[in-house]
Amino acid sequence: MKTDDSILEVCFLIRSYGKGELAMCYIHGVSQQAAVNRFNTWIRKAPGLEQRLLEMGMSRTGRNYTPAQVQVIVNVFGEP
């Protein structure tokens, strides 16, 4: 019996993520801090994204993204 590969795909779960945890989902092969720094740069450079996240309650010094904030990020960058 042939297996449909799409059934075996793992979907990205929209939930609360630590900033380092989410950054590591998108950026591989570097330290967590390097991933966070690069991911923050992506967020600042994406038109309107940082402002939208700030309006949703994101703190620049906070350690977590809410599920709603993660959804906005995924809408901009796609699933990791």
C-alpha positions, -999 to +999 in steps of 0.1 A: +000+000+000+014+034-010+017+060+018+007+096+010+037+118+020+015+147+029-001+127+057+034+123+073+041+160+073+044+175+108+024+207+110+037+237+129+016+242+160+004+277+167+009+281+205+029+302+229+067+300+222+098+314+239+115+339+217+146+317+215+125+286+209+107+302+179+139+318+165+155+283+165+126+269+146+134+294+118+172+296+120+192+265+123+229+258+129+237+287+152+235+293+189+201+303+204+213+339+211+225+342+175+192+329+162+173+354+184+195+383+172+190+374+136+152+367+141+148+401+158+165+417+127+140+399+104+111+412+125+125+448+124+130+447+087+096+431+078+073+461+069+050+468+098+056+435+116+074+449+147+048+476+151+019+451+148+036+428+174+041+458+198+004+467+194-004+431+203+015+435+236+049+421+226+077+434+248+111+440+233+126+426+265+100+399+270+108+362+266+077+349+250+053+353+220+016+347+225-002+323+201-017+354+184+017+369+179+031+336+166+002+335+141+011+370+128+048+360+125+038+328+106+016+349+083+046+370+074+074+345+073+055+312+066+058+281+087+093+273+099 
